[in-house]
Amino acid sequence: MKNELTISEILLDPLIALLNAADGVHERSFAQLMQSAARIAARTPASLLPATVEPRAKSPLSEDMRSPA
């Protein structure tokens, strides 16, 4: 069972879009934030991750690191 969204899924999610709009967050800025977080997570040693985060070889966010159109 898949529990985490890819960047593309996050950017297409209507509820997330509504929350971002309510907070005044622009889509491009949010996409850049997600891509930056994915890059940082991908190079962070598992020993530094919070206990609630399961270490993995590849972050679900990093699987979709293309720049938004």
PLY file of the C-alpha trace (Angstrom):
ply
format ascii 1.0
element vertex 69
property float x
property float y
property float z
element edge 68
property int vertex1
property int vertex2
end_header
0.00 0.00 0.00
1.35 3.40 -1.01
1.25 6.01 1.77
3.33 8.84 0.29
2.72 11.13 -2.66
5.17 12.04 -5.41
5.86 15.70 -6.14
3.57 15.51 -9.18
0.76 14.07 -7.07
1.27 16.76 -4.42
1.14 19.52 -7.03
-2.02 18.10 -8.60
-3.85 17.48 -5.31
-6.86 19.85 -5.12
-6.88 20.03 -1.32
-3.20 20.98 -1.18
-3.85 23.58 -3.91
-6.68 25.07 -1.83
-4.49 25.22 1.28
-1.68 26.87 -0.66
-4.08 29.40 -2.16
-5.53 30.19 1.27
-1.99 30.71 2.59
-0.94 32.82 -0.40
1.62 30.26 -1.56
2.25 30.28 -5.31
2.35 26.94 -7.14
5.86 27.48 -8.50
7.24 28.42 -5.07
5.62 25.36 -3.53
7.04 23.12 -6.28
10.52 24.54 -5.67
10.12 23.92 -1.93
9.13 20.29 -2.53
12.05 19.73 -4.92
14.49 21.27 -2.45
13.13 19.11 0.38
13.50 16.01 -1.81
17.14 16.84 -2.62
17.94 17.39 1.06
16.15 14.20 2.14
17.95 12.18 -0.53
21.38 13.15 0.82
20.58 13.08 4.55
22.05 10.06 6.37
19.40 7.79 7.86
20.91 8.34 11.32
19.89 12.01 11.15
16.29 11.38 10.10
13.54 11.70 12.74
12.54 8.42 14.38
9.16 8.57 12.62
10.78 8.57 9.17
11.72 5.18 7.78
15.05 5.24 5.97
14.79 4.28 2.32
17.15 4.04 -0.60
15.09 6.52 -2.61
12.74 9.17 -1.30
9.26 9.14 -2.92
9.70 12.87 -3.44
12.95 12.36 -5.34
11.36 10.02 -7.89
9.80 13.03 -9.56
12.30 15.88 -9.43
11.57 17.40 -12.82
11.01 21.14 -12.87
7.33 22.06 -13.02
6.03 23.09 -16.43
0 1
1 2
2 3
3 4
4 5
5 6
6 7
7 8
8 9
9 10
10 11
11 12
12 13
13 14
14 15
15 16
16 17
17 18
18 19
19 20
20 21
21 22
22 23
23 24
24 25
25 26
26 27
27 28
28 29
29 30
30 31
31 32
32 33
33 34
34 35
35 36
36 37
37 38
38 39
39 40
40 41
41 42
42 43
43 44
44 45
45 46
46 47
47 48
48 49
49 50
50 51
51 52
52 53
53 54
54 55
55 56
56 57
57 58
58 59
59 60
60 61
61 62
62 63
63 64
64 65
65 66
66 67
67 68
